[in-house]
Amino acid sequence: MALPSSGPLSGSQIATELGLSATNLSLSGMIDSSSLSSTNPDQYSEFYGYSNVTLTSFLASAFQSGTKFICTQTQNVTFYHDGSNTWPGVGDTIYTNSGGTTPAVGYSRVNFGYLLTNSSGVVTNQYLCF
């Protein structure tokens, strides 16, 4: 999940996002471990909105609260998931934005079926359309 875009930001939050141990961290070391380009002087604010997660884009229908007509929905909305495959699967998290800050919630038509995500955007179930 991406770091906040504003407000307080701690070294331990940055370290967690980068997957680093939170002991004996330096700001310059964390910038070196990220994909950010270093500025002089280094600043915590460089990490606002930063995400260390690689997301994959895919097309699906708009998310909805129920399954009525789900299998006939047009798949023309771009979403993003954190899984390793082309399409999201159970356990992957789906986001509405490429920064991975807004989870997609509900039912959506995807590929040859549809899926359900929980309030955090995590795929909990997949179903086939017949």
N, C-alpha and C positions, 0 to 999 in steps of 0.2 A: 504494500500500500504506500502511496506517495506521502511525502512529508507535507506538513501544513504549508499553505501559501502565505500565511501571515501569522503574527503573534509570536509568542515565545517559542524558541527552538533550542534544544539542548544537544550537546555532543553525544549523549547516550542515544537520543532519537536518531541522529545521523548514523551512528555506528550500527544500530539495529537495522536500519534501511540498507546499509552497505554490507551487512552480514559480518561485521567485525566484532572482536572482543571489546568490551567496554572498559578495559583497563589500560592505563597509560596511553591514551589517545592524544594525538596532536591534530589541530585543525588542518595544517598543511598535509599531514599524513592521510587524513580522510579525503581531502580534495584529490590527492594523488591516487587514491583507491577508487575514485568515482570517474564518471565520464565528463566531469566539468573541467573547463580550462581554468587554470589558476590565474588569479589577479593579484596584484600587490597593492595593499596588503590583503592577505586572505581574510574572508569574512564569513560568519555563519549564514548571513543572508543569501549567500550564493546557493544555499541548499533549499531555499523556499520553493516548494512544489516539486522537488526532486524525487524521482522514483527510480529504484534500481531494478525494477521488474520489466522484463521484455514482454510486451503484449502483442498478440496476433489479431489482426482485424478479420472480420467475417461479416457476411450479409445475413440478416434475419428479418422477421417481421417485427413491427413495433410490439413491445411488451404489453400484455393485457392482464386483467385480474382473473379471467376465467378461460375456459377452453372452447366456448361457443364459436364455431366457424374457424377455429385455429388452423385446421389443415388446408383451408382455402386462402389463407392470408398471403399477401405478396411479400417476398423477402427482398426488401429494398432499403433497409436501414443498416448503417454500418455500426457494429459493436466491436468490442475488444475483449479478449480473454487471456488468462495467464497460463493456459495449458500448453502442452508441447505438440499438439496436433493441429491440423487445419481448422477443425471444428471443435467447439468446447465439449467436454464430457463431464460426467458426474465427478464432483470435487473441484472442478475449475471454477474460477470466479469471472463473471462477466461484468464489464463496465460500459457505460454509455459514452465515455470519453477516452481519448488515447493516453491521457495522463494517469488513468487508473484511480481516479478519486471519487467517481460516482457509480455505485453499483446499479445494475439493471435488475429489476425485481418483477417477478410474475411468470407468465407463460409466454413463450415465443416460438414461432414456426422457424425451424432451423433444418436445412438440408432435407432429409427424407422423413422428418418427424417434427416433434416439438419437445420443448424442455421446460422445466420448472426451476426457478431459482428462489432462494430464501431472501430474507430482508437484507442480507449482506452481499447478495449477488452470486452466491455459491450455487452451482447446479446440484440439485438434490435428486432429480428424476429425469429420465429421458423416455419418450414414447414414440412409437411408429404411427404414421398416418396411413390409413388403408383406403 
